[in-house]
Amino acid sequence: MNASTPRATLFFKEAPHALPPSQGFAVFEDRAFILHHTGMCCVYDLKARDGAPLAVFPLGSYNAGSPTKDYTNHSNSCMFGKEHYNGNPIPLLYVVIGAGIGYDEDGYFYRCAVENITRSETDGKETYQAQTLQVISYHPEGIEDTDFLPPCWGCPAFFADTEHRALYMFSAKYRTKRGTLPEGERENTYLITKFDLPSLDRGALVKLTPRDIRDQFTVRSDLLFTQGGALADQKIYYTFGCPMSKEKYPNEIAVFDLNARTMCARISDLDEALNMEEIESCEFYNGELLCNTSAGSVFVIDKKLLP
């Protein structure tokens, strides 16, 4: 790669708004769905690359902190599957909700909300509504009676593979900040745990347990500060970093191959290319990997960096 080639270039930037910071990011056709802390969603025209949203609406799982801040919908990550509900042309959206570290009787506060988003158009103006059809949680009770590792220190991310009816939980053995590893540990352990993807007819709340684990593999790595990501071609693309924090965690993207059960690529040195903004998530559009930041920018990653 030519040394002058930027590792990422600006695709578009959200217009100024009063919403909380940007978080999860998903694409359907030519529309970008960018989520904001608490569960607000802005829809953008990717063809036009226009930062003015076509629509703004709350997810069905919108939560600003009820009954406690642990249940706030941080909207950390999201992705569209290929499953459609009642003929809706927009497929179901899987959203990582929750904000608290720990769990209640129903499992970890970080859960997967299955959202059905419908679109209508009047006089050329798009409007959207969302309904939460199901929430999927994980409770670790009984993990000591299995051969699997405890797959989370507190805030897992979920990736739905609707084509193969699988649900992956991406997590870390220890918290992904500096100073949190036990004495003697030099690297963290990232865990990818596989479940069967629950069907909607299992009800509004599905509580997975260690008995539901189908597979699990681990990857040792010094990557820090987990964010969100995407699943494509049996690979999880996951973002890390917060360069403007006091600790200056660098922006990076790691790629985990679900078939090879390993980390197959690591894209580093993204801070300058992303204007020192905090990376949040990533998604593919027309064969290109886009990533968004908390400041509302969307960048396209240089294809030469991808596996």
C-alpha positions in Angstrom: 0.0 0.0 0.0 1.2 3.5 -0.8 2.3 5.3 2.3 0.1 8.3 1.4 -3.0 6.2 1.0 -5.4 7.0 3.9 -6.4 4.0 5.9 -10.0 5.4 6.1 -11.8 8.3 4.3 -14.9 10.2 5.4 -18.1 8.9 3.8 -20.6 11.3 5.4 -21.2 13.0 8.7 -24.4 13.3 10.6 -25.9 16.8 10.8 -25.8 18.5 14.2 -28.5 17.2 16.5 -29.4 17.0 20.2 -29.4 13.2 20.4 -27.0 11.3 22.6 -23.8 9.9 21.0 -24.0 7.5 18.1 -23.6 3.8 18.8 -24.8 0.9 16.7 -24.8 1.0 12.9 -26.6 -1.2 10.4 -27.4 -1.0 6.7 -30.4 -2.2 4.7 -30.4 -1.5 1.0 -29.3 2.2 0.6 -30.3 3.2 4.1 -28.0 3.5 7.1 -29.6 3.0 10.5 -27.5 4.7 13.1 -28.5 4.1 16.7 -28.0 6.5 19.6 -27.7 5.8 23.3 -31.1 5.1 24.8 -32.4 3.6 21.6 -33.2 6.5 19.2 -32.5 5.7 15.5 -31.6 8.0 12.6 -32.0 6.8 9.0 -29.7 8.2 6.3 -29.5 8.0 2.5 -26.2 6.3 1.7 -26.5 7.0 -2.0 -26.9 10.7 -1.3 -24.3 10.7 1.5 -26.5 13.3 3.1 -26.0 13.9 6.8 -29.5 15.2 7.3 -31.6 12.2 8.5 -34.5 11.0 6.5 -36.3 10.0 9.7 -35.7 9.8 13.4 -37.6 7.3 15.6 -37.4 5.3 18.8 -36.8 1.6 18.8 -39.3 -0.6 20.6 -36.5 -1.3 23.1 -36.0 2.5 23.8 -35.0 2.9 27.4 -33.6 6.0 29.1 -33.0 4.2 32.5 -36.0 2.3 33.7 -36.2 0.8 36.3 -32.5 1.6 36.8 -29.7 2.9 34.6 -28.5 -0.7 34.2 -31.4 -1.3 31.8 -30.7 1.8 29.6 -30.6 0.9 26.0 -27.0 1.7 25.1 -27.6 0.5 21.6 -24.0 -0.7 21.5 -24.3 -2.7 18.3 -26.9 -3.8 15.8 -27.3 -5.8 12.6 -30.0 -6.8 10.1 -30.5 -10.5 9.6 -32.3 -12.1 6.6 -35.5 -13.0 8.4 -38.7 -11.1 7.7 -41.7 -10.8 9.9 -45.2 -11.0 8.4 -44.0 -10.1 4.9 -42.2 -6.9 6.1 -39.6 -6.0 3.4 -37.2 -4.8 6.1 -35.6 -7.8 7.8 -35.5 -8.1 11.6 -32.9 -5.9 13.4 -30.9 -7.4 16.2 -29.8 -4.8 18.8 -27.5 -5.1 21.7 -29.3 -3.3 24.6 -28.5 -2.7 28.2 -25.8 -0.7 30.1 -25.2 -2.3 33.4 -22.3 -4.6 34.3 -23.8 -7.7 35.9 -27.1 -9.5 35.7 -30.5 -9.9 37.3 -32.7 -13.0 37.5 -33.2 -12.9 33.7 -29.5 -12.8 32.8 -26.9 -10.2 31.9 -28.2 -6.6 31.5 -26.7 -6.6 28.0 -29.2 -8.4 25.9 -30.3 -8.9 22.3 -33.6 -7.1 21.3 -35.2 -8.4 18.1 -36.8 -5.4 16.4 -39.4 -5.3 13.6 -39.0 -2.0 11.8 -41.7 -0.9 9.4 -41.5 1.9 6.8 -44.2 4.1 5.3 -44.0 7.0 2.9 -46.3 10.0 2.5 -45.7 12.8 0.0 -42.1 11.6 -0.4 -41.3 11.6 3.3 -40.3 8.3 5.0 -41.5 7.4 8.4 -40.5 4.4 10.5 -41.9 2.6 13.5 -40.3 -0.2 15.6 -41.7 -3.0 17.7 -39.6 -5.3 19.9 -40.7 -8.8 19.2 -38.3 -10.7 21.5 -35.5 -10.1 23.9 -32.7 -12.7 24.2 -30.7 -12.9 27.4 -28.0 -15.1 28.8 -27.7 -16.2 32.5 -24.4 -17.8 33.5 -25.9 -20.1 36.3 -24.6 -23.6 36.0 -21.5 -22.8 33.9 -19.4 -24.5 36.5 -21.1 -27.8 35.6 -20.0 -27.6 31.9 -16.7 -27.7 30.0 -17.2 -24.1 28.8 -15.6 -21.0 30.1 -17.7 -18.3 31.7 -18.3 -16.2 28.5 -18.5 -12.8 29.9 -17.2 -10.3 32.5 -20.4 -8.2 32.1 -21.4 -6.7 28.7 -21.5 -9.2 25.8 -22.4 -8.4 22.2 -24.7 -10.5 20.1 -24.5 -11.4 16.4 -27.3 -13.2 14.7 -26.7 -15.5 11.7 -30.3 -16.0 10.5 -29.1 -18.0 7.5 -27.6 -20.7 9.6 -29.9 -20.2 12.7 -27.0 -19.3 15.0 -26.5 -16.7 17.6 -23.0 -15.7 18.6 -22.1 -14.0 21.9 -18.8 -12.0 21.7 -17.3 -11.3 25.1 -14.1 -11.1 27.1 -12.9 -13.0 30.1 -11.8 -9.8 31.8 -12.8 -6.1 31.5 -11.2 -4.6 28.4 -9.6 -1.6 30.1 -6.0 -1.1 31.2 -5.3 -2.3 34.8 -8.0 -4.9 35.0 -6.1 -8.0 34.1 -5.2 -10.2 37.1 -1.6 -10.4 38.2 0.4 -12.6 35.9 -1.9 -12.1 32.9 -0.4 -10.2 30.0 -3.3 -10.6 27.5 -7.1 -10.8 27.7 -9.1 -13.7 26.4 -11.9 -13.0 23.9 -14.6 -15.6 23.8 -17.0 -16.4 21.0 -19.9 -18.6 22.2 -22.4 -20.1 19.9 -26.1 -20.8 20.5 -29.0 -21.8 18.4 -30.9 -18.7 17.3 -34.2 -18.7 19.2 -37.3 -18.7 17.0 -39.9 -15.9 17.6 -42.4 -18.5 18.8 -40.4 -19.0 22.0 -41.9 -15.9 23.4 -41.1 -12.3 24.3 -38.2 -13.2 26.6 -35.8 -16.1 25.9 -33.3 -16.8 28.7 -30.3 -18.8 27.4 -28.1 -20.7 29.9 -24.9 -22.7 29.7 -27.0 -25.7 28.8 -27.8 -23.9 25.5 -24.2 -23.4 24.4 -23.4 -25.3 21.2 -19.8 -24.3 20.8 -17.2 -21.9 22.1 -13.7 -20.8 21.1 -11.2 -18.3 22.6 -8.6 -15.9 21.2 -5.8 -14.4 23.3 -5.2 -10.7 22.4 -4.1 -7.4 23.9 -6.9 -5.5 22.1 -8.7 -3.0 24.4 -11.9 -1.1 24.9 -14.6 -3.2 23.1 -17.2 -1.4 21.0 -19.5 -3.0 18.4 -19.4 -4.8 15.1 -20.8 -6.7 12.2 -21.1 -10.3 11.0 -20.4 -11.1 7.3 -19.3 -14.2 5.4 -18.9 -16.2 8.7 -16.6 -13.5 10.1 -17.2 -11.1 13.0 -15.7 -7.6 12.4 -15.3 -6.0 15.8 -14.2 -2.5 16.7 -12.1 -1.3 19.6 -10.9 2.0 21.0 -11.4 5.4 22.4 -8.4 7.6 21.5 -9.7 10.8 23.1 -10.1 9.2 26.5 -7.6 9.9 29.3 -6.1 6.4 28.7 -6.0 6.9 24.9 -7.2 3.6 23.7 -6.3 3.3 20.0 -9.0 2.7 17.3 -8.7 -0.7 15.8 -10.8 -3.3 14.0 -10.3 -7.1 14.5 -11.7 -9.8 12.3 -12.6 -13.2 13.8 -13.1 -16.1 11.5 -15.9 -18.3 12.9 -14.9 -21.3 10.7 -11.1 -21.2 11.4 -11.9 -20.2 15.0 -9.2 -17.5 15.1 -8.5 -13.8 14.7 -7.6 -13.6 11.0 -6.9 -9.8 10.7 -6.2 -6.8 12.8 -6.5 -3.2 11.4 -4.6 -0.7 13.5 -3.4 2.8 13.2 -6.8 4.2 12.5 -6.8 7.2 15.0 -5.6 9.8 12.5 -7.7 8.5 9.7 -10.8 8.7 11.9 -9.9 12.3 13.0 -9.3 11.0 16.6 -13.0 10.3 17.0 -14.1 7.2 19.0 -15.0 4.3 16.8 -18.3 2.7 17.6 -19.3 0.0 15.1 -19.0 -1.1 11.5 -21.0 -2.5 8.6 -20.7 -3.4 4.9 -22.2 -1.4 2.1 -21.7 -2.3 -1.6 -18.6 -4.4 -0.7 -17.0 -1.7 1.4 -16.5 -1.7 5.2 -17.9 1.4 6.8 -17.4 2.4 10.4 -19.1 5.0 12.5 -17.9 7.1 15.4 -19.6 8.5 18.5 -19.2 12.0 17.0 -21.5 11.0 14.1 -19.0 10.4 11.3 -19.1 7.5 8.9 -15.8 6.4 7.3 -14.9 3.9 4.7 -12.0 1.6 5.4 -9.4 1.1 2.7 -10.2 -2.3 1.1 -6.5 -3.3 1.1 -6.7 -3.6 4.8 -9.4 -6.2 4.8 -8.8 -9.9 4.9 
